[in-house]
Amino acid sequence: MAQKKLEQILEGTEVKRLIDELGPHIDSRVDFTYDPEYVKGREDVCAVKRMAENGSSYGFDTVYLVWKDTEGVIKSRKLVDSRYTKDYLHIREITESQEQIIIKVGSNGDYSGHPGDQVYEISKKELGIK
């Protein structure tokens, strides 16, 4: 197996730092970015969840896709947030097919009473990855 170019590796610390900067902020004492979840066998594509809350009565989660394109540029895309439902979101799975990155995000309906999963399929070509 060929060794990956170092610039294509997306380190967890750089992912968290990016999402800490880009993501929503309510109270810096309790806002939190979780560790990224990578596509199995890849080090250049991951999903990450950020929690923003006030520490007592309001908060929500946001899930992002983060990747390095073939030029080594870090990019991100917000997939979903629970700003209005206040439900906790969970990255259930991040996988790939030959042409797409597939992210399954779920909610247990903690506050809205409407549990369910959403599936996001984004073409590798659109992301600029192979």
C-alpha positions as CSV (number, residue, x, y, z in Angstrom):
1,M,0.0,0.0,0.0
2,A,1.4,3.4,-0.9
3,Q,2.2,5.8,1.9
4,K,-0.2,8.8,2.2
5,K,1.3,12.2,1.6
6,L,1.7,14.0,4.9
7,E,-0.3,17.0,3.7
8,Q,-3.3,14.8,3.1
9,I,-3.6,13.7,6.7
10,L,-6.3,15.7,8.6
11,E,-5.3,15.7,12.3
12,G,-8.0,15.7,15.0
13,T,-6.5,18.8,16.7
14,E,-6.7,20.8,13.5
15,V,-10.3,19.7,12.9
16,K,-11.3,20.7,16.4
17,R,-9.5,24.0,16.2
18,L,-11.3,24.8,12.9
19,I,-14.7,23.9,14.2
20,D,-14.1,25.8,17.5
21,E,-13.5,28.9,15.3
22,L,-16.3,28.4,12.8
23,G,-18.9,26.8,15.0
24,P,-21.6,28.5,17.1
25,H,-20.7,29.9,20.5
26,I,-23.0,30.5,23.4
27,D,-20.9,30.1,26.6
28,S,-17.2,29.4,26.1
29,R,-17.2,27.6,29.5
30,V,-19.5,24.9,28.3
31,D,-19.3,24.9,24.4
32,F,-17.5,21.8,23.3
33,T,-16.2,20.3,20.0
34,Y,-16.1,16.5,20.1
35,D,-13.4,14.3,18.6
36,P,-13.8,13.8,14.8
37,E,-15.0,10.5,13.4
38,Y,-13.2,9.5,10.3
39,V,-14.2,7.4,7.3
40,K,-12.7,4.0,7.9
41,G,-9.4,3.7,6.2
42,R,-9.1,7.4,5.4
43,E,-7.3,10.2,7.2
44,D,-8.6,13.1,5.1
45,V,-12.3,13.0,5.7
46,C,-14.3,13.2,8.9
47,A,-17.5,14.3,10.6
48,V,-17.4,16.3,13.9
49,K,-20.0,17.5,16.3
50,R,-20.0,20.8,18.1
51,M,-22.2,21.5,21.2
52,A,-23.1,25.1,22.0
53,E,-25.0,25.8,25.2
54,N,-25.6,28.3,28.0
55,G,-25.0,25.7,30.7
56,S,-28.5,25.7,32.1
57,S,-31.5,26.0,29.8
58,Y,-30.6,26.2,26.1
59,G,-28.2,24.4,23.8
60,F,-27.9,22.7,20.5
61,D,-25.6,20.5,18.4
62,T,-24.1,21.1,14.9
63,V,-22.5,18.4,12.8
64,Y,-19.9,19.3,10.2
65,L,-18.1,17.4,7.4
66,V,-14.4,18.3,7.3
67,W,-11.9,17.2,4.6
68,K,-8.7,18.0,2.9
69,D,-9.0,18.2,-0.9
70,T,-6.4,16.8,-3.2
71,E,-4.4,20.1,-3.0
72,G,-4.2,19.7,0.8
73,V,-6.6,22.6,1.6
74,I,-8.8,22.0,4.7
75,K,-12.5,22.6,3.9
76,S,-15.7,22.2,5.9
77,R,-19.4,22.1,5.4
78,K,-22.2,22.3,8.0
79,L,-24.5,19.4,7.6
80,V,-27.2,20.0,10.2
81,D,-27.9,21.6,13.5
82,S,-30.6,21.2,16.2
83,R,-30.9,25.0,16.9
84,Y,-34.7,24.8,16.9
85,T,-35.4,21.3,18.2
86,K,-32.7,21.4,20.9
87,D,-32.3,17.6,20.3
88,Y,-28.9,16.0,20.8
89,L,-27.4,14.9,17.5
90,H,-25.2,11.8,17.0
91,I,-22.9,10.9,14.2
92,R,-24.1,7.4,13.7
93,E,-21.8,6.5,10.8
94,I,-19.5,8.0,8.2
95,T,-18.7,5.8,5.2
96,E,-17.8,6.0,1.6
97,S,-18.9,4.4,-1.6
98,Q,-16.9,4.6,-4.8
99,E,-18.4,8.0,-5.7
100,Q,-19.7,9.5,-2.4
101,I,-19.1,10.2,1.3
102,I,-22.1,9.1,3.3
103,I,-22.8,10.6,6.8
104,K,-25.7,9.3,8.9
105,V,-26.7,11.7,11.7
106,G,-29.3,10.7,14.2
107,S,-31.4,12.1,17.0
108,N,-33.2,10.4,19.7
109,G,-35.8,13.2,19.8
110,D,-34.8,14.1,23.3
111,Y,-36.7,17.4,23.3
112,S,-38.8,17.4,20.0
113,G,-40.2,14.0,20.5
114,H,-39.3,13.1,16.9
115,P,-36.4,10.7,16.8
116,G,-34.9,9.7,13.5
117,D,-31.8,9.6,11.2
118,Q,-30.8,11.8,8.3
119,V,-28.4,10.6,5.6
120,Y,-26.2,13.0,3.8
121,E,-24.5,11.8,0.5
122,I,-21.9,14.2,-0.9
123,S,-20.0,13.3,-4.1
124,K,-16.3,13.0,-3.8
125,K,-16.0,15.0,-7.0
126,E,-17.9,17.9,-5.4
127,L,-15.5,17.7,-2.4
128,G,-12.4,17.6,-4.6
129,I,-11.2,14.2,-3.2
130,K,-10.5,10.8,-4.7
